[in-house]
């Protein structure tokens, strides 16, 4: 099924007889993020988010959207916020993941889900933990050619890193990794909404004309 969503809907006959290159279509397909100028992500009949593929990928407004968009899937880590003055961290087990307090609206002891994409988990050199560096043993190592997907157990929770294959990671290796603070996502456990200060509620879609096109 195709959804045709013009800004100013003409008549049905005009819509279907216009040249193909002048029609505006939204294809109902999982491939929409690679084909579309704008995406509407729906769940249980409700709109979770509307935006360009880049907007939705970089700033998912809900936990559902964050898990739906992106390959490999985003890592999700359950944790608790600790606020001290102007700084904040997320406690994931005994590890403290620093937050850019200016990017998120959080309260002390808030239960959250920390999101980070595998490509934003980077391997680092060194023997001691830095404030944003952590250690784990490599589990499953999947060679994808240019990249390798490394699975790890971080404080009792699974996490994956997408790293250049030239870094040569083998199963069982003790490795150190860093979570890119500029690319962290944070969601409230109860509402599943993003806690980023620049996140907005799901937007309404303009009135649509829906046509089923049969082969």
C-alpha positions in Angstrom: 0.0 0.0 0.0 1.1 3.5 -0.8 0.2 6.7 1.2 0.0 9.8 -0.9 0.3 12.9 1.4 0.3 16.2 -0.4 0.5 19.5 1.4 -2.7 20.6 -0.4 -4.6 17.6 -1.6 -6.2 17.9 -5.1 -8.9 15.7 -6.4 -8.4 11.9 -6.5 -8.6 11.9 -10.3 -5.9 14.7 -10.6 -3.7 12.8 -8.1 -3.8 9.6 -10.0 -3.4 11.1 -13.6 -0.5 13.4 -12.7 2.9 12.5 -14.1 4.7 10.1 -11.8 7.5 12.6 -11.1 5.0 15.1 -9.9 3.3 12.8 -7.4 4.3 12.7 -3.7 4.2 9.3 -2.2 5.0 7.8 1.2 5.7 4.0 0.8 4.6 1.9 3.7 7.8 -0.2 3.9 10.7 -0.9 6.3 13.0 0.5 3.6 11.5 4.0 4.0 14.5 5.3 5.9 16.7 4.7 2.8 14.1 6.0 0.3 12.1 8.7 1.8 12.6 12.5 2.3 10.5 12.3 5.5 9.4 9.4 7.7 6.4 8.8 9.9 7.0 6.1 12.5 3.8 4.6 13.9 3.1 2.3 16.8 -0.3 0.8 17.7 -2.0 3.3 15.4 -0.3 6.4 17.0 2.5 8.5 15.5 5.8 8.3 17.5 7.8 10.6 15.4 7.8 12.5 12.1 11.0 13.8 10.4 13.7 13.3 7.9 15.7 10.0 8.2 18.7 12.0 9.6 16.5 13.8 12.2 15.0 10.5 13.4 18.3 8.7 13.5 20.2 11.4 15.4 17.4 12.5 17.7 14.8 9.7 18.3 12.0 11.0 20.5 11.0 7.6 22.0 12.6 4.4 23.0 10.6 2.6 20.3 12.0 4.9 17.6 15.5 4.5 18.9 15.3 0.7 18.7 13.6 0.7 15.3 16.0 3.0 13.3 19.6 2.1 12.8 21.7 -1.0 11.9 23.2 -2.5 14.1 20.5 -1.8 16.7 21.2 0.8 19.4 22.5 -0.5 22.7 20.2 0.0 25.7 21.5 0.1 29.2 19.3 0.5 32.3 20.7 2.8 34.9 20.0 5.5 37.5 20.8 9.2 37.3 22.9 10.8 40.0 23.0 14.6 40.0 25.7 16.6 41.9 25.6 20.3 41.4 25.9 21.1 37.7 27.1 17.6 36.8 25.3 14.3 36.3 26.1 10.7 35.7 24.2 7.5 34.9 25.0 4.6 37.2 25.1 1.4 35.2 25.9 -1.2 37.8 29.0 0.2 39.6 30.1 2.2 36.5 29.5 5.9 36.2 28.7 7.1 32.7 29.1 10.9 32.6 26.4 13.0 31.0 26.5 16.4 29.3 24.0 17.9 31.8 23.1 20.7 29.3 21.7 18.1 26.8 19.3 16.3 29.1 16.5 17.2 31.5 17.0 14.8 34.4 16.5 14.5 38.2 18.5 12.8 40.9 17.7 9.0 41.2 15.6 9.0 38.0 15.4 5.5 36.4 16.5 5.8 32.8 17.6 3.8 29.8 20.9 4.9 28.3 21.2 4.5 24.6 24.3 4.4 22.5 24.8 3.2 18.9 27.5 0.5 18.4 29.4 2.9 16.1 29.7 5.3 19.0 31.4 2.7 21.3 35.0 3.2 20.5 38.0 1.1 21.5 40.8 2.9 23.4 44.3 2.1 24.6 45.3 2.3 28.2 45.3 0.2 31.4 43.3 2.3 33.8 39.7 3.5 33.7 39.2 7.0 32.6 36.1 8.9 33.6 34.4 7.8 30.4 36.4 4.6 29.7 35.5 1.1 30.7 36.7 -2.4 30.4 35.1 -5.7 29.3 35.9 -9.0 27.8 35.1 -9.5 24.1 32.4 -12.1 23.5 31.1 -12.9 20.1 33.2 -11.2 17.4 31.4 -10.9 14.0 33.6 -9.9 11.0 31.7 -7.8 8.5 34.6 -6.9 6.2 35.5 -3.3 6.8 34.0 -3.4 10.2 33.7 -5.9 13.1 30.8 -6.1 15.6 32.1 -6.9 19.0 29.7 -8.1 21.7 30.6 -7.6 25.4 29.1 -7.9 28.9 29.1 -4.4 30.6 28.1 -4.5 34.2 25.8 -7.5 33.6 24.2 -5.9 30.5 24.9 -6.7 26.8 26.6 -4.0 24.7 28.1 -4.1 21.2 30.8 -2.0 19.5 31.2 -1.6 15.7 34.9 -1.1 15.2 37.3 -1.0 12.2 38.3 -4.6 11.4 42.0 -3.5 11.4 41.8 -3.2 15.2 41.9 -7.0 15.3 39.7 -8.1 18.3 39.4 -11.8 19.2 36.9 -13.5 21.4 38.1 -13.4 25.1 40.3 -10.3 24.6 40.1 -7.8 27.5 39.4 -4.5 25.8 38.8 -1.0 26.8 36.1 1.2 25.3 34.7 4.7 25.5 31.1 5.9 25.1 30.9 9.1 23.0 29.2 11.6 25.3 28.1 13.7 22.3 26.1 10.8 20.9 24.5 9.4 24.0 20.7 9.1 24.2 18.6 9.0 27.4 15.1 7.8 27.9 12.8 7.8 30.9 11.9 4.3 32.0 8.3 5.0 32.7 7.3 7.1 29.7 9.9 5.8 27.3 10.3 9.4 26.1 13.6 11.0 25.2 15.1 13.3 27.9 17.0 15.4 25.5 16.2 19.1 25.9 15.7 19.5 22.1 13.2 16.5 21.8 9.6 17.3 21.0 6.4 15.3 21.2 5.3 13.4 18.1 4.0 15.7 15.4 0.6 15.4 13.7 0.7 14.4 10.1 -1.2 16.5 7.5 -4.5 15.2 6.2 -3.8 12.3 3.9 -5.5 10.7 0.9 -4.9 7.0 1.0 -5.0 4.8 -2.2 -4.5 1.1 -2.5 -2.7 0.4 -5.7 -3.1 -3.2 -6.9 -0.8 -4.9 -9.4 
